[in-house]
Amino acid sequence: MKPKGEKMANGFKYDAFISYRHADLDKFVAENLHRKLESYKVSKKVISNGRARRSKIERVFRDKDELPITNNLEDPIIQALQQSEYLLVICTPRLKESVWCKKEIETFISMHGRDKIFAVLAEGEPQESFPEEILYREGQVQYPDGTIGLGLIPAEPLAADVRGKSKKEILKAMDVEMLRILAPMLGVEFDDLKQRHRERKFKKIITAAVAAAAVCLGVGIASTITALHINKQKEKIEEQSIEIQAQADEIASQSDAIHTQNEKLIENQAKNLAQESLGYLEKGDRHRAIETAIAALTEYEGMPMVYTPEARYALFNSLYHYDIGNKMKPICWLEMPSLIDDYAISPNKNLVACVDMTGEICIWDLSKQKNIMAIPEVDGVNIIYDENIAFYDDEHLICLRGEDQLCKVNVNTGETVSSITVEGMDKFYSDDGKYVAVEVLAGFNIYDVSGEQITFSGNIPLTEGYMIDEEPLYFQDGKLIFVESLVGDLETDVNDEEDIPSKVIINLYDCNVMAKQAKIHEDYDSVSAIAFDGDSIYYSSYNLDEKLECVLKSYHVESGEAMWELDEFFYVSNIHLPKEDDGRLLVEESNCIKYVDKELGSIVIRMEISDSLVYVEGVEGTNDYIVLSSAGRLSRLFTNSETIVLYDDSLQRHMGDIEIFCETGNGYLLKLFDDNKVIFYQDTVGRDVLPYEGEYTENLGILEEDIAKVISEYDFDKSGILNCIMYTDDKKYMFVSYNDNTVEIYDTNTKERLNTLDDISSAICVYYGTDKEGNMYIGNYTWGYILDSECNLIGEVEYMSGIDSEGEKIFVDIDDQRYMFPMYSVDEMIRMGMEIID
């Protein structure tokens, strides 16, 4: 090995720099890969053939061994990166959380480029473990307007896969995958090293066999000599047996200590997994939350786990088995390889399709919560389409593939059943039925997708001197309404004031007969919203001057006349028609809703919203609306009573980040800005819930006059804010509730405080009882809390009102209705979780 600080023949101080997260598995892979690389030697046969530019790896930098003591950790790492020829990145799902690893990768790329970076996959899948700095590179991309600029392009990094179910399997995989890493570093082919690896293994087997034969021969000779001296050694053996016994006792003691230490490590691992599970559930990834909680209670990476109340609590939370349908909760993630570009929902609302920026399409069955089809990207796919997919019916998807193909795809098989070439296409719009309008340079090409083959119906040309405004656009039942805006200056080449063209034109075409039905000229700068009820077009126009001016107008199609104009708006973002026509429009502003009489053009209801609106949708069979605010509050707007009732506030965790929210057949889909996931929400109901009309008993807190006596016997820190004291039926445990929403649990025999519960919803006031397992139930009628026999929190039940006398059922009360649920053991919860994720 070279002296420390001396450069090698290739001009670098280090052959490689290992970047890794300092977690248990990551560190294990990094340490063993480091050791194996530095101990590997190229065979003389490979060197003699002239296929290797060097015989071994001299030095590998890993920060635990190489980093000197300093107040600034960054400088020596930068120096090591500068002096390293290769960068080896140990990739696990935890790597992306490390700011230092991200900086190491970025710094190496800036110094040496990305051709000498090796991604070593140690856990998880590539998309969740490889950092974006490795998955993507900067390159030239073409934007919608035809300009060229810098953007992200998928990269194909050098990679090695050392994953395994246990550390033993990881080491076994590393023996082969290490050769894949060594090959470019040594300047040889991977097959040369792999062949040498087989030869070495065979040689070891032969050597072991020869050694075994030699041992047998040696044993025979030794036995003869031993027989001659057996009497002389008898006394020595007796003396040694005493020493051996003492050593055995010491080894047994050390073994017990190691066993205790291992149990503690396993317990900590189980608790960490429980915390990860809660984190996944908070983000909306319920399946991964259940999977992680089950691993914390059973087995993780081949290692049996010990029971912890934290893991049971995490699994309890993720199962939703005591819900009664009054809360929306995340059911599953629909995850794409890259950022989602567009989505579509089937007519029966059971299927959702997403397309990402690479052009890959995935289709999920929401009723089964399963990915039923993945359609990979194709060569030449245009990744800048804004509208890439739409359902024709429940079995067929319309999408753009490649550079010029409009396709109809079977969602069950992934086969393209029909396609047509469209020259110069930009994006397309679907009327959710028979027609597709593809935006081209000359306007819109209309295609009929209802038959076995996609057919061209005709072209809708643009007005000369105008261009298409992407929004707003209306397309339903073959009726296409779109807006054109004037290109260039109004005064250009115009001498007569009467010939000055309009700033915008609103067009209505009937694609069923390919005929224009209306053309509305507007002198406002732009149109912000459009609605159509079959007879009249309702639209809002505005000017972009110092004082924003916005008007709402009605245009009757058959008569070709403007019916009314209303200017009591700041800016209209949407116009809605109710599912059940009541003669009114709902006009949506930033944080205000106004109902407008369609015939008179007057505001009849005005309602202020505390937050800006994200989603407004009519409720089937009524004139009511579902409303989602930017603060994550989902409400129902009752039109007739002019009231808004909060339905659910569980989406507050996504406050300000919601880009898409839409209704499906049995829930809601939510997408955040710049994300590769869609979260599926449902009103969750426990699978074994039953209505209940019977009675039950409960144990309220002790009387006020008895509290003073208890305070005199116990050293309470917060006696001034004490709210209530309760006991278990056998008086073994005492629960002390405080007005700061905490509960202390005491052993009445020793007067020792066993546990403290923080962040309780409100002061606890009732002890419900104990179940057959010995778990205890306390609550406040808003929430119930379940404690195991060691007084650890293992579950929470909203609106819990009691348990039965046999300790087998839990009661929940809401809206004057009582429900009954069975109690579940840990094994039963694990089985329920497995059924969900399988």
N, C-alpha and C positions, 0 to 999 in steps of 0.2 A: 504494500500500500504506500501511496505517496505520503511524504511528510505533510503535516497539517498546514494548510495555506498554500501548498504548491499546486500549480495547475498541471493537468494531465496533457497527454499528447494532442488531444482534440481542442485544447485551448480553454477548457472549462475546469473549474475546481471540482464540480460535482457532475456525475453522470446524470443524476435525476434528483428532482425535488418532489417529496411526497406531501400533498396537501390533503388534510383530513380533518373531520370534526372530532373533538376530543370526547367522544362517547365510547361506551364499552366496546361495541362491535366494531365501530370505525377504527378505534385504536388497535384492536386485536388484528384486523386485516392489515393496517399500516405497519405494525411491528413485524409481523411474520413476512410480509412482502419485502420489507427492508432487509430482513435477515436472509431470505432466500436469494434475493438479487445479488447481495454482496458475497454470498458463498458459492455462487454458480461459476463454473469454469467451462470454457468451450473445449471440446475434445480436440486432441492433436490431429485427428483425422480431418475435421472440418477446417482447422487452421492450415494444415498441409495442402489442402485442395485450393487454398487461396480465396475461400468464400467468406472469411471473417476479417474485419479490419482491426479487431482487437480480441484478446483472449479472455477477458473477464471485466466485470463491473468493479471499478475502483472504489468509488465513494457515492453514497446516497444521502441526501440531506432530509432529515426528519426533525422537526423543531424541538422535540423533547430532548434529543441527544445533542443537537448542534447549537442551540440558541444559548448564547452567553448571558450572564446576569447583567441586566441593564435596565434603566428606567424607561427606555424607549424600545419596545419590542419590534417596531416597524423597520428600523434601519437595518438590523442584521438579516431580517427576512428578505428585504429588497435586495441586499447584497447577495444572499444565497440564490435568489431567483435569477439575478443577473449572471451568476457563475454556474448555473445549471443548464445542461443541454436539453433535458426532457422534463416535463411536468406530469406526474402521476397523480390523478385526482381520485380519491376513494369516495365513491358515490353511494349515498344512502338517502332516504327521505329527509334525514336531519341535516344534510349538507347545506340545503338552501337557506337554513336558518342562520348560518354562520357568516357574519360580515367579513371576518378575516379571510375565510376561504374564498369568498367572492373577490376580495381585493387581490389575493395571491394569483387567482386565475387571470384577472384583468391585467395585472402587472406583467405576468409572464407573456401574455399575448402582445402587449405593447412593446416588450423587449425582443421576443423571438418569434412572434407570429403564433398560429394555432396548429401548424403541421406536426409539432412535436409534443402534443398533449395527448395523454392516454387516459380515458375514462375507465376506471376499474369499478364495475357494478358489484356492490357487496350486499345490497338489500333493496327490495322493492323493484318496480319496473322502471325502465329508462326514463319515461316521461315525467315520473314523479321524483326521480333521484338525480338525473343529470341536470346540472345548472344551466340556465338559459345562455350563459356565456359560451358553453360548449355546444348546445343544441343549435344555436343560430349565429350567423355571421353577418356583418354589414356588406351590402352589395347594391348594385344598381337595379332599381325596379321601375316599371312604367306605371304612372299614375293615370286616373280616368281621363284627364285632359290631354293625354299623350306625352306629357313631359317626363323626363327621366330624372330620378333622384335617388338618394341613399335610402335603403330600407333593410329590414331583416329578412335573410334568406336561410332556410333550413340547411344545416351543415351535417356532415357525416363524420363524426369524430372517430379516431382510433379507439377501440374498446376491448375490454376483457371482462368476462363474466365469471366471478368467483362465488356466486351465491350458493347457499346450501342450507338445509334444514337445521344443521348443527355446526358448531365450530370445527368438528372433525371433517364434515363434508366440505366446508369452506377450504380447509387446508388441502384436502384431496383435489378439489377443483383448481386451487391455486398452483399446484405442481404443474398442471398442463397450461393453464392460462398465463402463467409467468413466462413461458416460452414465447407466447404471442407478443408479450411486452419486450422481451429480450431481443427478439429477432431484429427489429429496426435499430435498436441501440447498439447491437454488436455488428450490424451490417451483414446479416445472413438471412436465409429464408427460414420461415417458420417450420417447414417440413424437415429441413436439415436438423434443427434442434429437436423436433419431435422424434425423429428416427433415432437420434443419439440418446434421447430419454428412454426409449424402449430398450436399446442395447445396454444401458446402465442397469436398468431394472433386471434384465435377464442375467447380467453378470453378477448382480447381488444374490440372485437365487442360486447360481452355481457355487458362488463363494460360500454361501450359508450351508449348502449341502456338503461341501468339502470340510468345512469347519466342524459340522456335526459328526462326520466320520472320525475326524481327528480327536474329538472329545471322547467318543466311545472307546477308542484305542487307549487314550490317556487314562480313562476311568478304570480299565482293566488292569493296567500297570499299577495304578495307585492303590487298587484294592489289595493286590498282593503285598505291597509294602506295608499297608495299614494292618494287615493280618499279623505281620511279624512284630509290630510294635503296639498291639492293642492293649496289653497289660500296662505298659508304661503310660499310656494316655488316659487310662481310666480315671486317675485322680484329677488330671487336668480338666477332663470333661465335666466332672462333678463341680469343680470350681467355676467353670465357665457357665454352667447352667444357672447358677445363682446370679451371675452378671446379666445373663440373657433375660431372666425373669424381671430384673430391675429395669432393663431397657424396654421390655415389653410393656411394663406398667407405664413408663414414660411415654411410649408411643401411643398407648391407649388414651392417655390424658391429652396428648397433642391432637389425636384424632377427634376426641370429643370437642376440643376447642375449635378445630377446623370445621367440624359439622355445624356447630353453633354459628360460626361466622358465615358459613354458606347459607344456612337458613335465613340469617339476617339479610344477606345480599338478595336472596330470592324474594323475601318479603318486600324489600325496597323496590325490586323490579316490578312486583305485582302492583305496588302503590303507584309507581310511575306510569304503568300501563293504564291504571284506572284514571289518572289525571289526563293522560292522552285521550282516553275515551270521552271524557267530559268535554275536552277541547274540540274533538271532531263533531260532537253533537251540537255544540254552540255554533260551529261554522255551517251546520246543515248536513254533514255527511253521516247520516244515521247508520248506514250499513257498516261503515268502518268503525263507528263508535261501538256498535254491538260486537263486531268481530274482535276488537281490541279488549273489551271488557270480558268476553268469554275467554280469551287467551290469558288474561290476568287471573282467572279463576281455575283454569285447567292446565294448559301447556303453552309455553312460548319458546319458539326456536328449538324444539325438542327437549326443553327443560321443564319438568313438572313444577307448577306454581303452588304456593301455599295460599290458603284462604285468607283474605283480608276484607274487613267491612267496607273499605274504600272501593274495592272492585265490585262487591255486591251492590253498593249504592250506584255505581256507574252503570251497571247492567240494568238495574231497576229503572233508572231514569230513561234509558234508551228504548225500553220495551213499550212504553205508553199503555201498559195493561190495566191501568185504573182510570183511563180517560173516558169521558162521556160525550164527546163530540162538540164541546163548546170552545175548543182551542184549535187553531191551526198550528201544526208542527211539521218540521221537515221529515219527509219519508225516505228520500234517497237523492243522491246526486246523479245527474246525467252529465258525464264528463267527456270532453272531446280532447284529442291530442293537442290542438292549438286553440287560439282565441276564436270564439264563435262569431261567425259573420251573419248568419241568418237562421231562422227557425220557422217551422210550420206545424200546425195541428190538424189532424185528420177530421173529416166531417163528423164522425161519431165521437170525436174528442178523446179517443182511447190511445191514439198514437201521436208521438211527437218526433219530428225529424229536425236535426241540427246539421249545419254545414260549417266547417271551420275555415280559417284563412288559407289552409293548404288545399282546400277543395274536397276533403274527406267528409262523407255523409254518414251519420249514425241515426238509427231509428229505434225508438224505445216503445215498448208496450207498457203503458202506465198502469193497467190493471194488474199486470204481473210484476211490474217494476224491474223489467229485464230489457237488455239490449238485444233486439231480435235480428238486426242486420247492420253491417258496416260495409259501406261502398267506398273503396279507396279512391284517392285522387287519381287523375289521369294526366298524362304528359300534356303540357301546354295549358293547363287550367288557369283561367284568369281569376286571380285571388282577390280582385278589387270589386267584384259585383256586390251591390247592396241588396239585391233581391235574387237569391240563388235558387230557392226551392219553394214549392207550393204543392199541396195535395190536390189531385184531381178528384179522387174518391178514396175510400178507405183502404184500397189495395194498390193505388198507383200514385207516384210522386212525379211532379214536373220539375226538371232541373236543367241548368246549363252545364255542359261538360266539354272540356277542351276549349278551343278558341271560338268555335262557331256551331256547336251542336246543341239544339234544343231537344231534350230527351224526355221520354215517358218511361219510368222505371217501376217494375214490380217490387213492392216493398217486402214481399215474402221470400223472393228468390234473388233479388238484386240485379235481375236481368233487365236490359234495355229492350222494351217491347216495341218501341217506335222512336224514330228520331228524324230530324230535318235540319238541313244546313241553313244558317241565317248569317248572311254577310254583314259584317260591321255591327254586330249586336253589342249593346251596352248592358242593359239589365232588362228584366221582364216583370210584369205584373199579372196576377191571376184574378179572375172574377169568382174564384172558389167554385167553379163549375165547368162550363163548356169551353171558355175562351182564355187565351193567353195573349197579352199585348207586349211585344218585345220592342224596346226603345232602340231605334237605329238612327243613323244620321238624317234620314229623310222623314222622320216622324215616328209612327208606330206601325209595325207589321202585326197583323192580327192572325192568330192561328187557332184552328179548331182542334182541340185535343180529345174530343169525345169519342172518336172512332178508333178502329184498329190502327190506323195510320194518322199521324199528325198532318193536317192539311193547311195550306195557306189560304186565308179568307180574303185578304186585301190589305192595302196600305192606307193609313190615315196621314195625309201630308201635313206639314207645318205651314203656317202662314209665312209668306216671304218676309224676311227680316226679323223673324222671331225664333226663339229657342224654347225648349220644354223646361218648365220649372218642375223639379223632382217632387216637391210637395207644395200644396196638398194634391192628392189624386184620389178619385173615387172610381171603383170598378166593381159592379155587382150586376148579376143577371144579364150580362152582355152590354150594360150601359157604362160607357167610359167617359168620365169627366176629367179633363186635364187643363192646366193653365199654361199659356205661352207668355213669355216676357220679351219685350222689345230689345233687340241687340243694338248697342251703340247709342248715339245722341239723338234726342227727339227732333232737333232742328236740322239735322243733316239732310241736304238736298230737298228741303221743303220750302216752297215759296208762298203757297196759299195756306192761310191759317186753318182753313177747313180740311186741308189734306194732312194735317199733323196726325200721325198714327196714335192709337191708344197705347198706354204703357203696358197693359196686360190684356189678354183675351182669354175668356173662359169658354171651353168647347165641350159640347155634349154630343157623343156619337153612339148610335145603336149598332153594335157589332153583329146583331142578328140579321140585319139587312144592309150593313155597311153604309149607313147614311147618317149625315149630320143632322141633328135635331135642334141644336141651339148654338149660337155664337154671341157671347156677351162681351162688349168692349168696356174696359174700365180705365179711368184716368188716375187711379191710385197706383202707388209704387209696387204693391205686391198683394197677394191673396194669402191669408193665413189658415183658413179652414173652409171646408165644403161639406154639405149634407144634401141628400136628395131623397124625396119621399115618393117618387114616381110621377108627380105632377109639377112640383116646383123645386128649383135649386136655391138653397140657402147658403150664403157665403159671406165671409168677412174680408174687407179690404182695408189697407192702411197705408199711410205715407211715412217714410223714414226721414222726417225733418226734426227740428229741435223739439217741437212738441208733437209727440206721437199721436196721430189722428187715426182712429179705427171706427169703421161703420159696419153694421150688419144689414144685409139686403136680401130681398126675396124676389125671384124671377120666375114667372109662370111660363112653362115651356110651350104649351100649346098655343097660347095667345101671343107669346113673344114679348110680353110686357113686364116691366119692373113693377112689383106690387107695392112694396114699401121699403123704407130706409130708416135705420135706427142708429143714432150716433152716441149712445150712452155706454161706451166701452173704452177701456184703456188699450187692451190687446186681447183678442180672442184666440185661444190656442186650440179649441176644438168645438164642434157643434154636434150634438147627439140627438137622435130620435129615440123615444122610448119603445120597448118591445111591444107594448100595448098602446096604440095611438090614442092620445088624449088631447090632440090639438095644440100641443106645446112643444117647443124646442128646449133643450137644456144647453145653455151656452157656457162654456168653461173658460174662465180667466185664471190668472196665476193662483190666487187663493180666494176666489169668489165664484159662486154658481148663480146664474140668472136664468129663470124660466121666461120664455118669450112666447106670446100668443102667435101662432103661425098665420092666422088670418088678419089680425089687426096690427101686428108688428109692435106690440107694447110689452114691457116687462111686467109680469104678474107676480113673480116671486123673486126675492133677492136673499141669498144665504151666504154669509161669510164663513170661510174655512180658516182655521188657525195656521195651517201649513199649506205649502204649494201642492198642487194635485199631480199625481203620477199616473193614475189609472181611473177611468170612469167607464162603467159598462152597465147597460140596462139589464134588469132582472126579467127572465122569461115569464110571460103571462101577466105582467104588471106594468105600471108606469113608474116603478121605483128604480133606483140605481145603486150599484156597489161602487164605493169610492175608496181609493187608497191615497193617503197623503205621503209627502216626502219624509215625514217623521215615522213612517211604518205603521200608521193606524189605519186599519181596515174598518169601514163603517157602511151602514145601509142608510141611504137617503130615502125617506118615506115622503113621496111627493104630495099626497093628499093631505097629510097632517103637517107638512112643512117642517119635519124634524129629521135630525141626523142621530142615529143610534150607533155607538161604538160596538163593533162586532168582535174585533180582536186587535190587540196591540203587540202580538208576539213578533211582528216583523221589525220592531224598533232596533233590533241588533244590526239591521242593514240600513239604518237611517242615512239618507243622502246618497246611497250607492246604487239604488234600484234603477236599472235601465229598462227592463221589460217585466211586466206583470200581466198575466192573462189567465182566463178560466179554462179548465179542461172539463172532461166529463165527470170527474170525481175529485177535483182539487184545483190547485193553482200552480202555475209555473212562474218562477222568479229567476231573473238573470241580473247579475250585477255588472257594472261598467267594466270593460276590458277584462273579461273573465272567460275561462274555457269550460265553465260549468253552468248548468241550469239546475236549480233546486226545486224539487217537487214537494208541495205542501198539501196536506189533507186535514180535514177535521177528524181527529183520531178518536176511535172508540175501542175500548177494551174488548177483546174477543169473547169473553165469558160474562159480560154484563147482563143483569136481569133486573126488571122493575121489582120493588119490594114495598109491601104495605104494612108489614108487622112493626112491632115495638122492640126496643133494646134499652139496656140500662147504661148509665154513665156515672162516673165518680168525679164530682166537682171538688174544687179546692176546699180546704178547711176554713172554719169560721174565723172572723177577724180577731175575736178574743183569744183564740188559740195561737195565732201567729206570733203574738208578743212572747208567749212562752217558748216557742221554737227559736226565736231570735236570741233569747237569753241563753240557750243551750249551744248555739252554733256561732262561729265567728264569721258572719257574713260581711263581705266587703262593701256591699251595696244595699244595706238594709233600708236606706232612706227611699229607694225607688222600688222596693219589693212589691209585687203585684199579687201573687198567689202562691200557695204551697199545696202540693198534692202528694199522695203516697200510692205505691202499688198495693194490691189487695193484701199481700202478706206483710206489709209495712217494712219490707227489706230496703226499698229505695225511696228516696224523697226527691221530688222535683220542685225547684224553687224558680218561679218565673218573675222577671223584672220588667219594668216599663221601658227599658232600653232595648227590648226585643231580644233578650238573651235568656237562656235556661241553664241552671246549674243542677247537677245530679249528685246526690250524696248517698253514701252507705250509712244507714241509720245505726248500725252496730258500732262502727268505728268513727262515725261522724267525718269521714274522709270525703273530700270532693272528688268524684270519679271522672267527670267530664263536664264540658261547657259547650252549649250549642249557641253559635252566633248567627246573626242575620236571619232570625226568625221573622216571618211576615208580620206578626203582631204578638202581643203577650199571650202566652199559653194559659188556658184556664180550665182544662178538663183532662182527666186521665181516663182513657177508654177501656183499658184492660190489657191482658196478656194472651198471646196465642199459644198453640200447642208446642211450638219450638222454644217458647220462653221469651219471644220478642215482645217488647212493650210499646203501647200506642198512646201518644199524647197529642193534644191539638188545641185549636181555637175556633173551630167551625169554618174557618176559611182554608186552613191547611192542617193536615194531620202528619205527624212525624213518627217514624218507626225506628225503634232502638233495639239492638240485639241484647242478649243476656249480659254482655259486658258493657252495656250503656253506650255503644257506638251507633251513630246514625247510619241506617242502611236503606232508608226510603222516605219519600214524601208523597202525600196524596192530597190533591186539591179538593176542597169542599168535603173532606172526610167528616162524618158525623158520628161514627161509632163502629163497634165490632159486635158479633154475636156472642152469646154466653159460652158456646163451645170453642171459641177461639179459632173459627174456620172461615168466617166471612167478614168482609169490610163493607161498611155502608157509606154512601156518598149522597148528599142532598144538594139539589140545584133546581131553581124555579118551581118550588113546591112539589118536586118529584124526588122520591128516594130510590136509589139503585143499590144493587148488591153484587159484590165481586168475591170470588174465592181468594184465599191467601195462597201464595206460591212459595215453594221451597227453592233453594238455590239450584238444585238439579232440574226442577221444572222450568225455571227461568232460562237456564242454559239451553234446554231443548226448544223452548219457544224462540230464543234468539237464533238458534241454528236453522229453524224452519224459515225465518225471515230472510236470512242472508244466503240460504242455499238456492 
